[in-house]
Amino acid sequence: MAATTLDAPNAHELARFYQRLLGWPVQKEEPGWVEIAPPDGGAGLSFQTEPLYTRPQWPSSRSEQQMMTHLDIEVHDLSSAVDHALALGATVADFQPQSDVRVLCDPAGHPFCLFSR
């Protein structure tokens, strides 16, 4: 697998969020499309502008756009990683199913999890 692609109302804005969150450089950028990847190689993240994008609902409900996928991001210090994500524009999800994982939403509304082993 080369990458996971996230749709967004603005691919460039969402890519900037994840670039700053993960510290990954941009690999490719063109109108409506951005790719970032870890500097040491491996699968990256791509972002695609989708004019009809609808924010997913977390937790899921039958009447709202459901989350189709989410990212799990391992961190060294959960509390400082949450603070960093919030400073970049993430929000903490109201529903937290586990005490050792924090569910946040990126600026486009995609849920993602931060966890520490």
ChimeraX attribute file (.defattr): number of C-alpha atoms within 10 A of each C-alpha:
attribute: neighborCount
match mode: 1-to-1
recipient: residues
	/A:1	6
	/A:2	10
	/A:3	14
	/A:4	13
	/A:5	14
	/A:6	18
	/A:7	21
	/A:8	25
	/A:9	18
	/A:10	18
	/A:11	23
	/A:12	19
	/A:13	16
	/A:14	21
	/A:15	25
	/A:16	19
	/A:17	18
	/A:18	20
	/A:19	18
	/A:20	13
	/A:21	17
	/A:22	14
	/A:23	14
	/A:24	19
	/A:25	17
	/A:26	18
	/A:27	14
	/A:28	11
	/A:29	15
	/A:30	10
	/A:31	10
	/A:32	16
	/A:33	19
	/A:34	22
	/A:35	23
	/A:36	23
	/A:37	21
	/A:38	16
	/A:39	12
	/A:40	6
	/A:41	7
	/A:42	10
	/A:43	12
	/A:44	19
	/A:45	20
	/A:46	24
	/A:47	26
	/A:48	21
	/A:49	19
	/A:50	15
	/A:51	11
	/A:52	9
	/A:53	13
	/A:54	15
	/A:55	18
	/A:56	19
	/A:57	18
	/A:58	20
	/A:59	14
	/A:60	12
	/A:61	11
	/A:62	7
	/A:63	7
	/A:64	13
	/A:65	14
	/A:66	15
	/A:67	16
	/A:68	10
	/A:69	12
	/A:70	13
	/A:71	12
	/A:72	14
	/A:73	13
	/A:74	14
	/A:75	14
	/A:76	11
	/A:77	12
	/A:78	17
	/A:79	13
	/A:80	11
	/A:81	19
	/A:82	21
	/A:83	11
	/A:84	14
	/A:85	21
	/A:86	17
	/A:87	11
	/A:88	16
	/A:89	13
	/A:90	22
	/A:91	17
	/A:92	17
	/A:93	17
	/A:94	10
	/A:95	11
	/A:96	15
	/A:97	10
	/A:98	9
	/A:99	7
	/A:100	11
	/A:101	17
	/A:102	21
	/A:103	22
	/A:104	23
	/A:105	21
	/A:106	19
	/A:107	18
	/A:108	21
	/A:109	18
	/A:110	21
	/A:111	25
	/A:112	18
	/A:113	18
	/A:114	21
	/A:115	20
	/A:116	14
	/A:117	9
